[in-house]
Amino acid sequence: MAKKYFGTDGIRGAVSSKYINGDMFFKFGLASGTYFKTQKKKKQTAIIAKDTRLSGYTLEPALVSGLTSAGMHVYTLGPLPTNGLAMLTKSMKANMGIMITASHNSHYDNGLKLFGPDGMKLSDKIEKKIEKLIDKKIYKNLSKPENLGRVKRLESGTKNYVKILKKNFTKDFNLRGLRIVIDCANGAGYKAGPELLRSLGAKVFSIGVDPNGLNINKYCGSTFPNNIRNAVKKHKANLGISLDGDADRIIMCDEMSNIIDGDQIIAALAKRWKNKKMLRGGVVGTLMSNYGLENFFKNEKIKFIRSNVGDRYVKEKMQKYNFNLGGEQSGHIILGKFATTGDGLLVALEVLFAIRKGRKASEFFNTFKKTPQILKNINVKERSIINKPVVKKSIKIAEKLMKGSGRILVRKSGTESKIRVMGESENKNLLNKCINIILKKIK
């Protein structure tokens, strides 16, 4: 049975819409608090972090009200990267962690990402159980007055997160002599990113560190990588780092101003980890991972498995096959040796640790040739259009034409009202033809 509220990465949508409003966030808090309250712990606690969207000031109090009404004690952390929330959920031994964010979306969207006490994103099974509680009559889950939860603001979230990140590396690790550009997308990493790099001795050039509640991801961050490309040129930097709104994605730029996507980062790290005997099992990618990456792993004799799109599904496959590296082309990369979910800053540190002894970023990332890829995101009123006979027929025609020369993938976005059409082939004319066959029918 399909989920009612949760998508591929939590709950997300336009603010003041059917599900993203104060009333629903109270219900989400009450339902998730009721579910996690069943865990046998002396103190029932939840911690909440958020990105920099103006709507967070409306939604967070409603969420807190729902949680405390369920009898949960709540700690609020303010703006913090998603994996910082996941790490602190685990280190603080909380029952649950909730991130208020819409990731790379614009300011007019918002949503939730939920984490269990192990710092892992919730499974489909648990999300469905919470959905059932959301639809129950509210009064059945309300706590008695003497059992209501309490709320406390913690100002040390960023400091503690940075401390945890640095503990993953040797004590003598430093970035002295390196010039680094970082674009924080006016989002959740705007404090932690520059603070982390400066604390290690780097000369830091910051972009997207002036959030006003409405400019998150606006012409900045991982969806606008030209910002770091231009800044790397301007400041003659050794490396560029671009995060998204909740800092769980990363796109990079080498000293030659070449943009490096998630697939290229994964390839470079996998090769390094294999040589250092740190790679366990193999690598998990997604249906969107470049075909050239798959061929690279074949040549390197590294096992490669594809999962559904979404870092939660990547992590599930990593657990299933006992792999410790996985991620997406978009820059969601999970370093299983250190973290339970994607973390742009952690990935940046791992890359910087690899090139700390004077190695050039362009040399480190020079691993494989990408197969030409076209990705089109089509705005639609209803994502169910993908199931219409005329669209299904166009997909079959394109797949038949492409057979043996590449691949076609058409899927619904799990978080937006969009259909994503992707094709890969060395035959660019054929690739364009196949993509257009499908686009015409969807549009």
C-alpha positions in Angstrom: 0.0 0.0 0.0 1.3 3.4 -1.0 2.2 6.0 1.7 -0.3 8.8 2.2 2.0 11.6 3.6 5.6 10.5 3.3 7.6 10.6 0.0 11.0 9.3 -0.9 12.7 11.6 1.6 10.2 12.5 4.4 7.3 14.9 3.9 7.7 17.9 1.6 5.5 20.4 -0.2 4.4 24.0 -0.6 3.9 25.9 2.6 0.3 26.5 3.6 -0.8 23.6 1.4 -2.8 20.6 2.4 0.0 18.9 4.4 2.5 21.7 5.1 0.8 23.9 7.7 0.6 24.4 11.4 -2.4 22.1 11.9 -0.7 19.2 10.1 2.6 19.7 11.8 0.9 19.5 15.2 -0.5 16.1 14.0 2.8 14.9 12.7 4.4 15.8 16.1 1.6 14.1 18.0 1.7 11.0 15.9 5.5 10.6 15.8 5.8 11.4 19.5 3.1 8.8 20.3 4.9 6.1 18.2 8.4 6.7 19.7 7.0 7.1 23.2 6.4 3.3 23.2 10.2 2.8 23.4 11.2 1.7 26.9 13.3 4.7 28.0 13.1 6.6 31.3 13.0 9.9 29.5 11.1 10.4 26.2 13.1 13.0 24.1 13.0 14.4 20.6 15.4 16.9 19.1 14.5 19.3 16.3 16.8 21.2 13.9 15.8 23.2 10.8 17.1 25.1 7.8 16.7 28.8 7.4 13.3 29.1 5.7 11.0 31.7 7.1 8.2 29.2 7.3 10.2 27.2 9.9 9.2 29.8 12.5 5.5 28.9 11.8 5.9 25.1 11.6 8.4 24.4 14.4 6.1 25.7 17.2 3.3 23.5 15.9 5.6 20.5 15.7 6.8 21.1 19.2 3.3 21.4 20.5 2.4 18.1 19.0 5.4 16.3 20.4 5.0 17.8 23.9 1.2 16.9 23.8 2.3 13.3 23.2 4.5 13.6 26.4 7.9 14.0 24.6 10.5 16.3 26.0 11.9 18.5 23.2 15.3 20.1 22.5 15.4 22.6 19.7 18.8 23.3 18.0 18.0 26.0 15.4 19.7 25.9 11.9 21.9 22.8 11.6 22.8 20.4 8.7 20.6 17.3 8.4 23.4 14.9 9.3 24.2 17.1 12.3 20.7 16.4 13.5 21.2 12.7 12.8 24.5 12.6 14.6 23.2 14.5 17.7 20.1 12.3 17.8 22.4 9.3 18.3 24.9 11.0 20.6 22.3 12.5 22.8 20.5 9.2 23.0 17.2 10.8 22.0 14.2 8.7 20.9 13.9 10.6 17.6 15.2 13.5 15.6 13.2 15.7 13.3 14.7 18.0 10.6 12.4 20.8 9.3 13.6 21.3 5.7 12.7 21.0 2.1 16.3 20.3 1.2 17.2 21.9 -2.2 13.7 23.3 -2.9 12.9 27.0 -2.9 11.8 28.9 0.2 8.1 28.5 -0.5 8.4 24.7 0.2 9.1 23.0 3.5 8.8 19.6 5.1 10.1 17.1 7.6 12.8 14.4 7.7 12.5 11.9 10.6 15.3 9.9 12.3 15.2 7.1 14.8 17.4 6.8 17.9 20.1 5.1 15.7 20.4 8.3 13.6 18.9 6.4 10.6 16.0 7.7 8.5 12.8 5.9 9.2 11.8 2.8 7.2 8.7 2.7 5.0 7.2 0.3 7.6 7.6 2.8 10.5 6.4 5.7 8.4 3.2 3.8 7.6 2.6 3.2 11.3 3.0 6.9 12.0 0.6 7.7 9.2 -2.0 5.6 10.8 -1.6 7.5 14.1 -1.9 10.8 12.2 -5.3 9.9 11.0 -6.6 8.8 14.4 -8.7 11.2 16.5 -6.4 13.6 18.2 -7.7 13.2 21.7 -6.8 9.5 21.8 -3.1 10.4 21.7 -3.1 13.4 24.0 -1.2 13.1 27.3 -2.6 14.1 30.7 -1.6 17.5 31.9 0.9 16.1 34.4 2.6 14.0 31.6 3.1 16.8 29.1 6.7 17.2 27.7 9.0 20.2 28.3 10.9 22.3 25.8 14.5 23.5 25.9 16.6 25.4 23.4 20.2 24.2 22.9 22.7 26.7 21.5 25.6 24.2 21.2 24.3 22.2 18.3 26.7 23.6 15.6 29.7 23.4 18.0 29.0 19.8 18.9 28.4 18.8 15.3 31.7 20.3 14.1 33.4 18.5 17.0 32.0 15.1 16.0 33.0 15.7 12.3 36.6 16.5 13.3 36.9 13.4 15.5 36.6 11.2 12.4 40.1 12.3 11.3 43.6 12.3 12.8 44.5 14.9 15.3 47.2 16.4 13.1 44.8 16.9 10.1 44.7 20.5 9.1 44.0 22.6 6.0 46.7 25.2 6.4 47.8 26.6 3.1 44.6 25.6 1.3 42.3 28.2 -0.3 38.7 26.9 -0.2 35.5 28.3 -1.6 32.2 27.2 0.1 28.7 28.0 -1.0 26.2 27.3 1.8 23.1 28.0 -0.2 21.9 30.4 2.5 20.8 27.3 4.3 21.4 25.1 7.3 25.2 24.9 6.9 25.8 28.6 6.8 27.4 28.6 10.2 28.9 25.1 10.4 30.6 25.1 7.0 32.8 28.1 7.2 33.4 27.5 11.0 34.6 23.9 10.3 37.0 24.8 7.5 38.5 27.8 9.4 39.0 25.8 12.5 41.2 23.5 10.5 43.3 26.4 9.2 42.0 26.9 5.7 41.6 30.3 4.0 37.9 30.4 3.4 35.9 32.3 0.8 32.2 32.1 1.7 29.1 32.4 -0.5 25.5 31.9 0.5 26.0 32.7 4.2 23.5 35.5 4.6 20.1 33.8 5.0 17.0 36.1 5.2 14.4 33.4 5.3 13.5 33.7 1.6 16.8 33.3 -0.2 17.6 29.6 0.6 18.8 27.9 -2.6 18.0 31.1 -4.5 20.6 31.2 -7.3 23.1 29.6 -5.0 24.1 26.2 -3.6 24.5 22.8 -5.2 21.8 23.5 -7.9 23.8 26.5 -9.1 27.4 25.2 -9.2 28.6 28.0 -11.5 28.9 30.1 -8.3 31.8 28.1 -7.0 33.3 27.7 -10.5 33.5 31.5 -10.8 34.7 31.9 -7.2 37.4 29.3 -7.6 38.7 31.2 -10.6 38.5 34.6 -8.9 40.2 33.5 -5.7 42.6 31.0 -7.2 41.3 28.4 -4.8 42.3 24.8 -4.5 38.8 23.5 -4.2 35.2 24.6 -4.3 32.4 23.1 -2.1 28.7 23.7 -2.8 26.0 22.5 -0.4 22.2 22.4 -0.7 19.6 23.9 1.7 20.0 21.3 4.5 23.7 20.5 3.6 23.2 16.8 3.0 24.2 17.2 -0.7 27.6 18.3 -2.1 28.8 19.3 -5.6 32.5 20.3 -5.9 34.8 22.1 -8.2 38.5 21.4 -8.7 41.3 24.0 -9.1 40.8 23.9 -12.9 37.2 25.1 -12.4 35.7 21.7 -13.4 32.4 21.0 -11.8 32.4 17.6 -10.0 29.1 15.9 -9.4 28.1 13.1 -6.9 29.1 10.3 -9.3 32.6 11.6 -9.8 33.1 12.2 -6.0 31.9 8.6 -5.3 34.2 7.2 -8.0 37.2 9.0 -6.5 36.4 8.0 -3.0 35.7 4.4 -3.9 39.1 4.1 -5.7 40.9 5.6 -2.7 39.1 3.5 -0.2 39.8 0.3 -2.3 43.5 1.2 -2.4 43.6 1.9 1.3 41.6 -1.3 2.0 38.8 0.8 3.6 36.1 -0.1 1.0 33.8 -2.8 2.4 31.8 -4.9 -0.1 31.2 -2.4 -2.8 29.3 0.7 -3.8 25.5 1.5 -3.9 24.3 4.0 -6.6 20.8 4.7 -7.8 18.8 4.4 -11.0 20.1 7.8 -11.9 23.8 7.0 -11.5 25.8 7.6 -14.7 26.4 4.5 -16.9 30.0 5.6 -17.1 30.3 5.1 -13.4 29.0 1.6 -13.6 31.6 0.8 -16.3 34.3 2.4 -14.2 33.5 0.1 -11.3 33.5 -3.0 -13.6 37.0 -2.1 -14.7 38.1 -1.5 -11.1 36.5 -4.8 -10.1 34.4 -3.0 -7.5 30.9 -4.4 -6.9 28.1 -1.9 -7.9 24.4 -2.1 -7.1 21.7 0.3 -8.0 18.9 1.3 -5.6 15.8 3.4 -6.0 16.3 7.2 -5.9 16.7 8.6 -2.4 19.5 8.4 0.0 17.3 6.4 2.4 17.0 3.7 -0.2 20.8 3.9 -0.8 21.4 3.4 2.9 19.0 0.4 3.1 20.9 -1.3 0.2 24.2 -0.5 1.9 22.9 -2.2 5.1 21.5 -5.2 3.2 24.8 -5.9 1.4 27.1 -4.6 4.1 28.6 -1.9 1.9 30.1 1.2 3.4 29.9 3.7 0.5 26.9 4.8 -1.6 25.2 7.9 -3.0 23.6 9.8 -5.8 24.6 11.8 -8.7 22.9 14.8 -7.1 25.5 14.8 -4.3 23.8 12.8 -1.6 26.8 10.7 -0.5 26.8 8.3 2.5 30.1 7.5 4.1 29.0 4.4 6.0 32.3 4.4 8.0 31.3 7.7 9.6 27.6 8.5 9.1 24.1 7.2 8.7 22.9 9.7 6.0 24.2 12.1 3.5 26.5 14.9 4.7 28.1 17.4 2.4 30.6 18.7 5.0 31.7 15.2 6.0 32.3 14.3 2.3 34.2 17.5 1.8 36.5 16.7 4.7 37.1 13.2 3.3 38.2 14.7 0.0 40.3 17.3 1.7 42.0 14.6 3.8 42.9 12.8 0.6 44.5 15.8 -1.1 46.0 17.4 2.1 49.6 16.6 1.1 49.6 18.8 -2.0 47.7 16.6 -4.4 45.6 18.5 -6.9 41.8 18.0 -6.8 41.7 17.6 -10.6 44.1 14.7 -10.3 42.1 13.1 -7.5 38.8 13.4 -9.4 40.2 12.2 -12.7 38.6 8.7 -12.7 36.1 8.0 -15.5 34.5 9.5 -18.6 30.8 10.2 -18.1 28.3 8.8 -20.6 26.4 11.7 -22.2 23.2 12.1 -20.2 20.1 14.2 -20.6 17.8 14.9 -17.6 14.6 16.8 -18.0 12.3 17.7 -15.1 8.8 18.4 -16.3 6.3 20.3 -14.1 3.0 18.5 -14.0 -0.3 19.0 -12.2 -0.6 15.3 -11.4 2.3 12.9 -11.3 -0.1 10.1 -12.2 0.2 11.3 -15.8 3.1 8.8 -16.0 0.6 6.0 -16.0 -1.5 7.3 -18.9 -1.5 4.8 -21.9 -0.1 7.4 -24.3 2.8 8.2 -22.0 3.5 4.5 -21.4 3.5 3.9 -25.1 6.0 6.7 -25.8 8.3 5.2 -23.1 8.2 1.8 -24.8 8.9 3.3 -28.2 12.0 5.2 -26.8 13.3 2.1 -24.9 13.0 0.0 -28.1 14.9 2.6 -30.1 17.6 2.9 -27.4 18.0 -0.8 -26.8 21.7 -1.8 -26.9 22.8 1.8 -27.2 22.0 3.2 -23.8 19.2 3.5 -21.3 16.0 5.5 -20.6 14.5 6.1 -17.2 11.2 7.9 -16.5 10.0 8.3 -12.9 7.9 10.5 -10.7 9.7 12.8 -8.3 9.2 11.7 -4.8 9.1 15.2 -3.4 7.8 17.6 -6.1 5.1 17.7 -8.8 7.5 16.7 -11.5 8.2 13.9 -13.9 11.9 13.2 -14.4 13.0 11.9 -17.8 16.6 10.7 -18.1 18.5 9.1 -21.0 22.1 8.1 -21.5 23.9 7.1 -24.7 27.1 7.8 -26.6 24.8 8.4 -29.6 23.7 11.9 -28.9 21.3 12.2 -31.8 19.5 9.0 -30.8 19.5 10.2 -27.2 17.8 13.5 -28.1 15.3 11.7 -30.3 14.2 9.3 -27.6 13.9 12.0 -24.9 11.8 14.2 -27.2 9.4 11.3 -28.0 8.6 11.0 -24.3 8.6 14.8 -23.5 6.0 15.5 -26.2 3.5 13.1 -24.7 4.0 14.3 -21.1 3.8 18.0 -22.0 
